[in-house]
Amino acid sequence: MITVLAVVAALLAPSGASAAAADPLVSQGKSVTASSVEAAGLEPGKAVDGDPATRWASAEGVDPQWIRVDLGSAHTISRVRLTWEVAYAKSYRVQTSADGSTWSDFYTTASGDGATDDLTVTGTGRYVRVHGTQRGTPYGYSLWELEVYGAPVTGGGGDTPVEANGQLRVCGIKLCNENGKQIQLRGMSSHGIQWYNQCLNSASLDALAADWKADVLRISMYVQEGGYETNPRLFTDRVHNLIEMATARGMYAIVDWHMLTPGDPMYNLSRAKTFFTEIAQRHDGKDNVLYEIANEPNGDAVTWSVIRNYAHQLIPVIRQHDADAPILVGTRAWSSLGVSGGGDESDIIANPVNAANIMYTFHFYAASHGSEYLSTLSRAADRLPIFVTEFGTQTASGDGGNNFTRSQQYLDLMAQKKISWVNWNFSDEFRTGAVFKTGTCPGGPFAGTANLKEAGVWVRDRIRTADDF
C-alpha cells in the first residue's frame, strides 16, 4: 500500500527542484475565491496581491476551510509557497483541478507548524486549492501569501478561446484571430450590472466558461436607469472586476456602454469619453477586450449621421490607449441596422465610419423580428463587418413565448456567415429571456440545466457545440 508520506516524498524529490527554481510565479493577481472571509479587508484576493502585509483570513473556529486560485488556463505546477499568519493549518491538502469541481491532492500533511511552507510539487491544472481540515490554533486559517509557480500548458491551439485565438482583429468584413483565421464567437450578455451583479460571481462565470463553454461575456453597464451616471466610480470598478474575471477564465469580454434611454448617444458623449479612457488605459495590454460604444441608438432624430459623428469622436479616445481591440458601433433604430425605423443597411454602406478595425452591431428578438430582419442581416453581412451583440429567442421585451424555429434560422445564418453572437441574458430575472430560474443567484448552482429556464437550456446547448477555431 502506498502511504501518503511516500507520495509526498516522491513529490519532494530533488528532480523537481530545478524546475521549481526556473518556473515563474503564475498566481499573482489572479481570480481567487474562498470558503469564507473573517472580515472586510481580509478577502481572498489579499493572498495573491504580492503584498506581504495583506492577508486572507477565514471564519474563526470552523473546519474545513479553503482558498482557491484560478490560473486562467491549464498550467504545469512545480512549486507552491504558503506564508501563514498566526492562524495556520495543522492538517491541510494542496489540490489541483482542471475544471474547479474535481480535485486531486498533490500535497498533504497532518503536521503543519505555520510560518512558511515552500513545497516542491508536480501537478497539472487550471485551479489550485489549499484545503485546510484541522486548524493549528483556535482561530481560523490565514495566509499572507499563496504563491503558485509553474508554466502554461502549450500545444493543441490553447485550452481557452483567448489562448486559441489571441488578439482579434477585423479582416475585411469578418472577425479574425491573430493568425488571420475567420472565427465566430458565441456567448452570453449580462443583464444590467446595477440590478443583477449578484449573478456574476466566481461560480457562475466558472460555469459559463467550463460548462457552457462560452467564448465571450458581454458586460452590460447601463448608463442611465440607476447605472453609471449615479455612481461612475462604483460601476467602472465593477466593469474592471468583470473584465478580470473573464480574463482569468480565458473568455473574451465585450465592454457594453448600454445607452438606451435617451436614445441619442451624444447625450452621454462626455461620460463615454471618461469611462472608455479609463477602461482602455487599464486593459490595453489584454488580448481579450472588445468595446461596444453605443448599445441601442434610437429615436427619429438619431440618424445614422448622428451615430457616425459620435463614433468619430469616441473611437480616437479609445485608440489613444488601445490600438488593437475591435470596436463595435451601434446602428440605427435599436441596433437593427435601421429596420425597426423603416430603414436598412444602405446608409452605413454609403457612409461608413472612417476608422479601421471596427464592426457594426445588430440586435434581434426572434419572436418579434421575422423575415425582414433576417434578410437584412444576411445582406448586410455580405457588405459590412457585423457582430450580433444581443439577441433573444422571445419578444423584443425580453419576455413572452420563445420562437426557437426562427431563432435557429438566425443561428444557422450566423454560422454560415461567421457572424459572432451574444445572447440576452445571463441572470435570474423573472422574464423568459433570463436564462436562470428566479432565485438562482447568487448561490447557484449554475452548471448543468436544473436551474435553467427553457430558453437557457436551448442557448446553452448551442453555445456548447464545438467551436471552429
VENLIN-V205107 format. One record per residue. N is the residue number from 1. RES is the residue in one letter. PSI is psi as a letter, one per 40 degrees, with the letter a starting at -180 (* if undefined). OMEGA is omega in whole degrees, -180 to 180 (none if undefined). D_FIRST is the distance of its C-alpha to the first C-alpha in Angstrom with 2 decimals. Layout:
n->[N;N]
res->[RES;RES]
psi->[PSI;PSI]
omega->[OMEGA;OMEGA]
d_first->[D_FIRST;D_FIRST]
This chain:
n->[1;2;3;4;5;6;7;8;9;10;11;12;13;14;15;16;17;18;19;20;21;22;23;24;25;26;27;28;29;30;31;32;33;34;35;36;37;38;39;40;41;42;43;44;45;46;47;48;49;50;51;52;53;54;55;56;57;58;59;60;61;62;63;64;65;66;67;68;69;70;71;72;73;74;75;76;77;78;79;80;81;82;83;84;85;86;87;88;89;90;91;92;93;94;95;96;97;98;99;100;101;102;103;104;105;106;107;108;109;110;111;112;113;114;115;116;117;118;119;120;121;122;123;124;125;126;127;128;129;130;131;132;133;134;135;136;137;138;139;140;141;142;143;144;145;146;147;148;149;150;151;152;153;154;155;156;157;158;159;160;161;162;163;164;165;166;167;168;169;170;171;172;173;174;175;176;177;178;179;180;181;182;183;184;185;186;187;188;189;190;191;192;193;194;195;196;197;198;199;200;201;202;203;204;205;206;207;208;209;210;211;212;213;214;215;216;217;218;219;220;221;222;223;224;225;226;227;228;229;230;231;232;233;234;235;236;237;238;239;240;241;242;243;244;245;246;247;248;249;250;251;252;253;254;255;256;257;258;259;260;261;262;263;264;265;266;267;268;269;270;271;272;273;274;275;276;277;278;279;280;281;282;283;284;285;286;287;288;289;290;291;292;293;294;295;296;297;298;299;300;301;302;303;304;305;306;307;308;309;310;311;312;313;314;315;316;317;318;319;320;321;322;323;324;325;326;327;328;329;330;331;332;333;334;335;336;337;338;339;340;341;342;343;344;345;346;347;348;349;350;351;352;353;354;355;356;357;358;359;360;361;362;363;364;365;366;367;368;369;370;371;372;373;374;375;376;377;378;379;380;381;382;383;384;385;386;387;388;389;390;391;392;393;394;395;396;397;398;399;400;401;402;403;404;405;406;407;408;409;410;411;412;413;414;415;416;417;418;419;420;421;422;423;424;425;426;427;428;429;430;431;432;433;434;435;436;437;438;439;440;441;442;443;444;445;446;447;448;449;450;451;452;453;454;455;456;457;458;459;460;461;462;463;464;465;466;467;468;469]
res->[M;I;T;V;L;A;V;V;A;A;L;L;A;P;S;G;A;S;A;A;A;A;D;P;L;V;S;Q;G;K;S;V;T;A;S;S;V;E;A;A;G;L;E;P;G;K;A;V;D;G;D;P;A;T;R;W;A;S;A;E;G;V;D;P;Q;W;I;R;V;D;L;G;S;A;H;T;I;S;R;V;R;L;T;W;E;V;A;Y;A;K;S;Y;R;V;Q;T;S;A;D;G;S;T;W;S;D;F;Y;T;T;A;S;G;D;G;A;T;D;D;L;T;V;T;G;T;G;R;Y;V;R;V;H;G;T;Q;R;G;T;P;Y;G;Y;S;L;W;E;L;E;V;Y;G;A;P;V;T;G;G;G;G;D;T;P;V;E;A;N;G;Q;L;R;V;C;G;I;K;L;C;N;E;N;G;K;Q;I;Q;L;R;G;M;S;S;H;G;I;Q;W;Y;N;Q;C;L;N;S;A;S;L;D;A;L;A;A;D;W;K;A;D;V;L;R;I;S;M;Y;V;Q;E;G;G;Y;E;T;N;P;R;L;F;T;D;R;V;H;N;L;I;E;M;A;T;A;R;G;M;Y;A;I;V;D;W;H;M;L;T;P;G;D;P;M;Y;N;L;S;R;A;K;T;F;F;T;E;I;A;Q;R;H;D;G;K;D;N;V;L;Y;E;I;A;N;E;P;N;G;D;A;V;T;W;S;V;I;R;N;Y;A;H;Q;L;I;P;V;I;R;Q;H;D;A;D;A;P;I;L;V;G;T;R;A;W;S;S;L;G;V;S;G;G;G;D;E;S;D;I;I;A;N;P;V;N;A;A;N;I;M;Y;T;F;H;F;Y;A;A;S;H;G;S;E;Y;L;S;T;L;S;R;A;A;D;R;L;P;I;F;V;T;E;F;G;T;Q;T;A;S;G;D;G;G;N;N;F;T;R;S;Q;Q;Y;L;D;L;M;A;Q;K;K;I;S;W;V;N;W;N;F;S;D;E;F;R;T;G;A;V;F;K;T;G;T;C;P;G;G;P;F;A;G;T;A;N;L;K;E;A;G;V;W;V;R;D;R;I;R;T;A;D;D;F]
psi->[h;h;i;d;d;d;d;d;d;d;d;e;i;d;d;e;d;d;d;d;d;d;i;i;h;e;e;h;e;i;h;i;i;i;d;i;h;d;i;h;e;f;i;d;d;d;e;f;e;e;h;e;e;i;i;i;h;i;i;i;f;h;i;i;i;i;h;h;h;h;e;d;i;h;i;h;h;e;h;h;h;h;h;i;a;d;g;i;h;d;h;i;i;h;i;i;i;d;e;e;d;h;i;h;h;e;i;i;i;e;f;i;e;a;b;h;h;h;h;h;i;h;i;h;i;d;i;h;h;h;h;h;e;h;i;e;i;e;b;b;h;h;h;d;h;h;h;h;h;a;i;i;h;i;i;e;e;i;d;i;d;d;d;d;d;a;h;i;i;h;h;b;e;i;h;i;a;e;e;e;h;h;i;h;i;h;a;i;i;i;a;h;e;e;d;f;d;e;e;g;a;d;d;d;d;d;d;d;d;d;d;d;f;i;d;i;h;h;h;h;h;i;d;a;f;e;b;d;d;d;g;d;d;d;d;d;d;d;d;d;d;d;d;d;d;d;d;d;e;f;i;i;h;h;h;h;g;g;h;d;h;i;e;h;d;d;d;f;d;d;d;d;d;d;d;d;d;d;d;d;d;d;e;e;e;i;e;e;h;i;h;h;e;h;c;g;h;i;i;d;e;g;i;d;d;d;d;d;d;d;d;d;d;d;d;d;d;d;d;d;d;h;e;d;i;i;h;h;h;i;i;i;g;f;f;e;f;e;d;e;e;e;a;a;e;d;d;d;d;d;g;i;h;g;i;i;f;i;i;i;i;h;i;i;h;d;e;d;h;b;d;d;d;d;d;d;d;d;d;d;e;e;d;i;h;h;h;g;e;h;i;i;e;a;i;e;e;e;a;a;i;h;g;d;d;d;d;d;d;d;d;d;d;d;d;d;e;f;h;i;i;h;i;h;i;g;a;f;i;d;i;d;e;h;d;i;i;h;e;d;i;e;d;a;i;d;i;a;e;d;e;i;i;d;d;d;d;d;d;d;d;d;d;e;i;h;i;g;*]
omega->[179;-179;176;-179;178;178;180;179;179;-179;-179;-178;-177;-177;-180;-173;-178;177;-180;-179;-174;-172;-179;172;-175;-175;-172;178;-178;-179;-176;172;180;-179;179;177;-177;-176;176;-177;-180;-177;-176;179;179;-179;180;-177;179;-179;-178;-180;177;-173;167;174;178;173;-177;171;-176;172;-11;175;-179;172;-173;177;178;-179;176;178;180;178;163;-173;-175;-176;172;-178;-177;177;-174;167;180;180;-174;178;171;177;178;177;168;-171;175;-178;175;-172;-180;-180;178;-171;174;177;167;166;176;178;174;-176;178;-178;178;-178;-177;174;-180;-168;170;-172;175;180;178;177;175;-176;174;-177;169;-172;-179;-179;176;180;176;-179;176;-176;177;174;-178;180;169;-179;169;-176;177;180;-180;-178;178;173;-178;178;175;176;178;-177;-178;178;-179;176;-178;-170;180;-178;179;175;177;178;-174;179;-179;171;-175;176;-174;177;179;179;176;-177;174;173;177;-178;-172;171;169;163;179;-175;171;-178;-169;177;-180;177;-177;-179;-176;-177;-178;180;169;180;-179;-178;-170;-178;178;-178;-180;178;-168;172;173;-177;-172;178;176;178;174;177;178;-177;-169;-173;-179;-178;-176;-178;-180;-173;174;178;176;178;176;-176;-179;173;-180;-180;176;-180;-179;-179;175;178;169;-179;173;177;-172;173;-165;175;-176;178;2;-173;-179;-179;180;179;-177;-175;-179;177;-179;179;179;-177;-175;174;-179;-180;-178;177;-175;-168;-175;178;-179;179;-166;-176;171;-177;174;-163;178;-172;-176;173;-177;-179;-176;-178;-177;-180;176;179;178;-179;-180;178;176;180;-180;178;-175;-177;178;177;178;-176;177;-176;-178;-175;-165;-171;172;177;-175;-174;177;-179;-171;174;178;179;177;-171;177;-173;-178;176;179;-180;178;-174;-171;179;-178;180;-179;-173;-175;174;-178;180;179;173;177;174;178;-175;176;178;175;173;-163;-180;178;-169;-172;-168;-180;179;-180;180;179;178;-179;-180;-175;-177;175;-178;-173;171;-174;173;177;-175;177;170;175;179;-176;-177;-177;175;-173;-176;178;-177;179;172;-176;179;178;179;-180;176;176;-178;177;178;-178;175;-179;-175;178;176;179;-178;178;-178;177;10;-173;180;177;174;-176;-176;-175;-179;174;-168;-176;173;180;-180;180;-177;4;-168;-179;1;-174;180;-179;-173;-174;-177;-179;168;-177;179;178;178;-177;-175;176;180;-176;173;-175;179;-170;174;174;178;none]
d_first->[0.00;3.83;6.23;9.69;11.33;9.79;10.99;14.18;14.70;14.64;17.06;19.23;19.63;23.35;23.71;23.97;26.57;29.52;28.85;28.61;31.86;33.58;32.71;35.22;34.93;34.70;34.46;37.82;40.21;37.91;37.75;35.67;34.99;33.57;32.85;35.87;38.50;39.95;43.45;45.64;45.10;41.36;40.37;37.12;39.19;40.02;36.52;37.08;40.80;40.54;42.47;40.75;43.22;42.13;38.99;37.18;36.67;35.17;36.69;36.56;34.58;32.41;28.64;26.99;28.95;28.49;30.44;30.21;31.98;33.06;33.41;35.71;33.90;30.62;29.72;27.23;26.15;25.66;26.44;26.72;28.99;29.42;32.49;32.32;35.45;35.68;33.79;30.26;26.75;24.55;21.59;21.57;19.95;21.53;21.35;23.08;24.73;27.08;29.16;28.85;27.28;23.75;21.58;18.47;17.06;17.46;17.62;16.77;17.85;18.82;21.21;23.83;27.22;29.56;31.86;30.49;26.93;27.19;23.94;23.36;21.24;20.88;21.62;24.31;26.24;29.58;28.57;26.74;26.09;25.46;24.24;24.87;23.42;24.87;28.13;28.84;32.46;34.54;35.56;33.64;31.84;34.02;33.70;36.54;34.91;31.98;32.03;30.09;30.63;30.25;32.35;33.37;31.85;34.75;35.85;36.65;39.67;37.78;35.66;38.39;42.10;43.15;40.76;42.07;45.74;46.39;49.90;51.97;55.66;58.51;59.55;62.77;62.37;58.58;55.58;53.67;50.52;50.54;50.71;53.76;52.09;53.58;51.03;50.99;49.18;48.40;47.46;48.58;51.14;50.72;53.44;55.53;53.33;55.88;55.05;51.50;49.59;47.11;46.00;44.95;41.79;38.36;36.99;40.04;40.17;36.47;37.30;40.43;38.68;35.38;36.27;39.98;39.49;42.82;44.37;46.76;47.48;51.15;51.76;54.95;56.82;60.07;62.92;65.03;64.15;62.42;60.59;61.02;64.62;63.75;61.22;60.75;58.30;55.95;55.92;55.70;52.62;51.10;51.69;50.19;47.02;46.75;47.29;44.38;42.17;43.15;42.63;39.10;38.29;40.05;42.99;46.68;48.79;52.40;54.34;56.84;60.08;60.69;64.47;65.95;68.73;71.10;70.78;72.34;69.69;72.38;72.38;69.01;69.53;69.52;66.38;64.71;65.61;64.12;60.91;60.26;61.14;58.32;55.79;56.67;56.63;53.19;51.48;53.38;50.44;48.34;48.37;47.85;50.92;53.95;57.04;58.88;62.11;63.95;62.27;65.23;68.72;71.22;74.84;78.08;78.86;75.48;76.40;74.39;76.55;75.37;71.70;72.22;73.99;71.12;68.63;70.83;70.80;67.10;65.42;66.71;65.25;61.75;62.37;63.39;59.76;57.75;59.29;56.65;55.55;57.18;59.65;60.33;63.91;64.89;67.67;70.71;70.76;67.25;65.67;66.96;68.65;71.79;71.64;71.57;74.76;76.58;75.66;73.24;71.58;74.88;75.53;72.33;72.95;76.48;75.51;71.83;70.29;71.08;67.59;64.78;61.20;62.10;61.61;63.53;61.94;62.48;61.55;61.87;61.19;61.12;62.86;65.77;65.97;66.85;68.15;70.32;67.38;65.18;67.97;68.55;64.91;64.99;68.22;67.27;63.94;65.92;67.96;65.91;62.34;61.16;58.13;57.80;56.52;56.94;57.21;56.72;56.73;59.23;62.66;63.69;63.15;59.41;59.85;61.07;59.97;57.80;59.32;56.29;58.51;60.48;57.37;55.81;59.04;58.69;55.04;55.93;58.74;56.62;53.96;56.73;58.36;55.24;56.31;53.60;53.41;52.23;52.30;53.75;51.86;48.37;49.14;49.45;53.25;55.05;56.64;55.26;54.65;51.96;48.69;46.89;47.99;49.85;47.63;44.55;45.01;43.58;40.51;39.82;37.68;39.15;36.85;37.49;40.78;40.73;42.88;45.08;48.72;50.03;51.01;47.62;45.83;48.38;48.18;44.38;44.18;46.61;45.03;41.63;43.03;42.19;44.19;46.24;45.53]
